[in-house]
Amino acid sequence: MKLVKHLANLGYGSRKEVAWMFREGRVTDAAGEVLYADDPLDHGNVRVDGEPLDPPSGLVLMLHKPAGHTCSTKDKGRTVYDLLPPRFIQRDPVLSTVGRLDRDTTGLLLMTDDGMLLHRIVSPKSKLPKFYEATLANDLRGDEVALFASGTLMLEAETTPLLPAELEVLGPRHVRLALHEGRYHQVRRMFAAIGNHVEALHRPQVGGLALDDLAEGQWRALDAADLARLFNTETA
């Protein structure tokens, strides 16, 4: 692949805009030597305005999503893409969220431009648990652990019961929940089905991958070790 196309695919501009960057001498190697559009591609050695290139295709990142941001590029309000470098939304292949967190839910959100990996993560065959911590409006009534684990709980307007879920009681109105499927607004609807209301919802972990010390609103690219932890459910 030519350098000009590679930079365009990373969102640095259209092919025409990137070609102009080359003519202005803004694309160099690590030593500061000017590169040309038809030079061999060596991603790690390329600099734009003196800065290393963004991660190449195959990017997987984790974002600590704050409240007030949606996961849709079509939303007119704040989106999770506002928290990333502006050119990330122009990448080709497109950078997509792996599932969604609603506007008011905080926590770990995965994003990738690798379609096969995205499918692997969301596929039920991967059996990746998703962990949530919820603050409730009312005290627990006492039967929630058994009910959520039973595999018989039905959500409103649905005809298939939920898969068994593990509920850990952290306090009278504070719980940790592990889900093994991803239905629309599932945690909120589960508690609504038993007459309670989720006031705050946070996802600290997916599979074996946790947010750890990643600050709210921050993101980082994942490496092979991170992906290994993601799919290592024994650490979950």
N, C-alpha and C positions, 0 to 999 in steps of 0.2 A: 504494500500500500504506500502511496506517495505521502510525503509529509503534509502537503497541503490538505489532502483528504482526511488524514489522521487528525489534524488539529480541528478541522471542521466537524468531524464526528464527535470530538470532545466538547464541542459547544463554544469554541473560541470565536466563532463567526461563520458566515456563509463562506462558500469556496472563494467567492470574489473578495470578501473582506479579509480572509486569511491570506490570500495571494498578495493583497496590499501590505499586510504585515511583513511578509517576506521582503517586499520591495523597500520597505522602510528600515529593514535591518533589525527588526524587533525579535526575530527568531535566531537564536544562536545555540552553540553547543556549550557544555559546562565550562569550557575554557574561554568563552566569550567570542569565539570565531563565528562570523555570520554564516548561517545555513541558507540553502536555497530549496525551493519547493520540490525539486526532483532529487534531492540528496537521499541516501539510504535512510530508512527509518530505524532509529535507535532511541526508543522512548525515554529511557533513563538519562540519556545524554542531551536531551533537548531542553532549551530554556526559552520561555516567552517573557520578554521584559525582565530577564535575569532570574525568573522564578521557574522551578521545576514544573513539568506538566502535571495536570490532574491525573489521578489513576486511570489506567487504560480500560477498555471494555472488559467486562468481567468484574466490575466494581460491585462490592457488597459493603454497605455501611450500616452502622447502628446510630440511631439518633435518639437523644433523650427528649421526647416530645413534651412541650409545655402545654398547659391548658390554653384554649382559645385559638388553636390552629387546627385546620382540617387537613385531610389527606388527599383532597381532590384538587387537580389543577384547574378545574372549572369554577371553583368557588371564588366569589368576588371579595371575600374577606381574607384574613391571614391564612396562609397554608404552610405546610411543613417545608415546602420548597423555598420559602422566604428565609429559612434558617441555613440554607446551603449557598455556596457560591452561585451567583445568578446564572452563569453559563451552564450549570448542571441540568437545568430544565431543557436545554437545547441539545443535550447529548443524543447520539444515535449509535446504538439502540437506546431507547428511552429508559430513563431511570424511574422505576416504579416502586410503590410501596408494596411490601409483602403483607397483604391483608391491610386492615385499617384500624385505627383508634379513633373514636368519635371526638368531636371538638373539645369536650370537657374532660376527657381521659388523658392522663399523663403517662409517661414511661417509655419503655423500650419499643422502638419502631425500626424494623429492618427495611432496607431499600436496596434494590439491585437492578442492573441492566441485563442480567443473565436469566433469560426466560426459563431455561431448563432447571436452574437452581431454584428459582422462585416456585416453580411447580413442585419440586421436591420438598421444599419447606412446608408448603400449604397442604400437600397431599396427606390424607388420613393414614396412608401407609407408613409415613415417617414417624407417626405417633409422637410428635413433639408436643409436650405439655406447654401450656401458656399459663403463667402465674400472675394472679391479680391480688392486690390488697384493696379492700373496700371498707369505707366508713359508712355505717348505716344510720338511717333516721331513727329507727326504733331498736330496742333491745331484742336480741335473739330469743326465740321462744323455746328452743331446746331440742327440736327434732330436725334441724336443718342438716346436720352432718349425715344422718342416716338417710334423709330424703334425697339429698343431692347425690349420694353414693348409690342409690337404689336403681338408677337407670329407668325410672318410671315417671319422672317429672315432665309435665307437658307445658309448653309455652303457649300463650294465647295465639290463636289463629294458626297453629301448627298441628299436624296429625301424627308426627313421629316423636316419641319421647327422647329426651336428652340422653347422651351417653353418661355413664357414671362419672361424677366429678368429686374431687377430694376437697373437703372444707376443713380448715384449721381455725379454731376459735382463738383469737388473740385478745379479745376483750368483749364486754357485753355488746358493743356495736362496732367491733373491729375484727375483720376476718381476712384470711389468706385462702385463695381458691385456685385449684389447678384444673384447667379445662383441657379436654382432648378433642375438641372440635371448635369451629369458629362460626357460630350463627350470629346473625345481626343483633347487636347490642345484647349479647347473651347474658352477661353478668347482671346487668340492670334488669333484664326481663325475668331472670331466675328469681331474683328477690321480689320483684313486683308480683310474681305468680304466688308468692306466699304472704303477700300483704305487707311487705317492707319496701323501703326505698333507699337506693344508693345515693349518698350525698357526695361522695368523692371516690374516684376510682383510679388506681395506679397499677401499671404493669412493670414489675421490676425485672422479669426474667422470661425468656423463651427457650425451651429445651434446657441445655446446660449453660447457656450464655446469659450472664447477668449484666446489668448496667454498671455495677460497682461504683466507681467514683466519677463517672461521666456526668458533668454538671448539666442541669436543665438547659435545653436549647443548644447544647453542644453535640457534635457528631465526630465519629472517627471511622476510617476505613478498616475493614476486617481482614485479617490475614488467615493463612491456612490453619494456624493453631486455634484461632477464634472459631472457625467453621467446624473444626473437630470438636470443640467444646459444645457448640450449638447442637450437634447431632449426638452428643454423648449424654443421653437422658439419665444415665446412672448417676450423674453429678447433680441432677435436678432435685 
